């Protein structure tokens, strides 16, 4: 019955402490008002067993109960319902540039670098419901996998579809991947534009210098977060495709052009990260998620439903019942 009920004026509950005092006063007063007659014998008097004199205390009980209920009414019991309306005031457009070269199949992350990235990136995308996100793939060349869109299901399906293939030219064209990402964002009207560029190698392909691409990002007000993915030292990596179509793996030295990635991040106002394992990769995306927050206005509307009136009616009914009893049934005893 009281589920969800709150009280606006809880201080009125202190008045309940007066009820025990009223009981004590009633007992004291009742004893004082009871007349005593001492006689030597009750012979000659007719004794009756009427309950009416004993029930006169019901009148006081009714009044006391009514006062208690009135105190509860004064405390203003009510329920509330809160409706929230949110309005995005500052959206962010994000392009994730993903290296899909053969080296992304290295197994220093579980099950490999590319699959580990896809898993973490999917969580990142789901956690950005108010932003538009696009995907760019690059290896020896680059192309747009998904233009920036607010439809997260499209982005997630495209991300899941990213796999190593032999259609894209081999190599790692960091400059091309960055330039294609800039091209996706240059006409954006968003307050903030961000590129998350991930690679596990060095720039060894493409016709566009990564430094020129980073200057383009600066010109269009785009911030670039760069991520170097791969453990320190040696990693089990694919070196060739066998006749059966499978990769042959050997332990090779991990080479990441960290100086280049740091320079791109610094010039564009972003930050460089190094992901040496799955946990570190998750931490990196979590940090980027905190750094790039979308501003949201949240307005709450609270509707209150007052419930003191039933208490007042019950108390009034009890007082009326006590008054009627006092002037009728118990008139001879009060």
C-alpha positions, 0 to 999 in steps of 0.5 A, a space after each residue: 500500500 505504501 510502495 513508492 510513497 514519500 512524505 513532503 513534511 516528515 517533521 510532522 511525525 514528531 507530533 506522534 510522540 505526543 500520543 503516548 503522553 495523551 494516553 498517560 494523561 487520559 489514564 491519570 484523569 480517568 482514575 481521578 474522575 472515578 468516584 469511590 463509595 465505601 460500604 460494609 456490604 453489597 447486599 441489597 444492591 442489584 449487580 449488572 454485568 453491562 459492558 457499556 461502561 467499559 466500552 466508553 474508552 473506545 471513544 478516546 481510542 477513536 479520537 487518538 486514532 484520528 489524531 494519528 491519521 491527521 498527523 500522517 496527513 500533515 506529513 503530506 504522503 505522495 507518489 511521484 513520477 519522473 519523466 526525462 527528456 534529453 537533448 544532444 547539444 554537441 554531437 561528435 563525428 568519428 571515423 575509425 581508420 582500421 589497418 587490414 594488412 596481413 600483419 593484423 592477423 598476428 596472434 599476439 592478441 587473442 585470437 588475432 589483432 584484427 578480431 580483438 580490435 573488432 570486438 573492442 571497437 564494437 563496444 565503443 560504437 555501442 557506447 556512442 548512441 548520440 554520435 555519428 560514426 564511419 569506418 575506413 579500411 586501409 592496407 596498401 590503399 584505402 577506401 571508405 567502408 561506411 560513411 559517417 552515420 547515426 545508424 549504429 546497426 549499419 556501422 556494427 554490421 560493416 565492422 563485423 564484415 571487415 576481414 583480411 582479403 587479397 583484393 586490397 593492395 598489400 602494405 601499410 599506407 598510413 597516409 592514405 588511410 588518414 587522408 580518406 578519413 579526413 575526406 569523410 569528415 571535412 564537410 561535417 558540421 559537427 562541433 567535434 570531429 575525431 579520427 581513431 587511426 589504428 595500425 600495427 606497422 610502418 608506413 611503407 605504401 601509398 602515395 600520400 605522406 602521412 605528415 601531409 595528411 595530418 596537416 589536412 586534418 589540422 586544416 579541417 579541425 579534425 583531432 586524430 587519436 593514433 593507436 599502435 597495436 602489437 606486443 613488444 618484441 616478437 609476435 607469431 605473424 603470417 609470412 606467406 599463403 600456402 598452397 591450401 590457402 592458409 597462412 604460414 606463421 612464424 615469429 617475427 619482430 614487431 615494428 611500429 612507427 611510433 614516432 610517426 603516430 606520436 607526431 600525427 597525434 601531437 600535431 592534430 591535438 590528439 593522443 598516441 596509445 600503444 596496445 600490447 594486449 587485449 586488456 590494454 586495447 580495451 583500456 585505450 578505447 575506454 580512455 578515448 570514450 572518456 576524452 571525447 564526451 558528447 554534451 547532453 542536456 537532460 531535463 527532468 519533469 516530476 509529477 506528484 500525486 498527493 495522497 493526504 486527502 483519504 487520510 483526512 476523510 478517515 480521520 474525520 469519519 473517526 471523529 464523527 463516530 466518536 462525537 455521535 457515540 459521545 452524545 448518544 450511546 455513551 452520554 450517561 458516562 462522559 
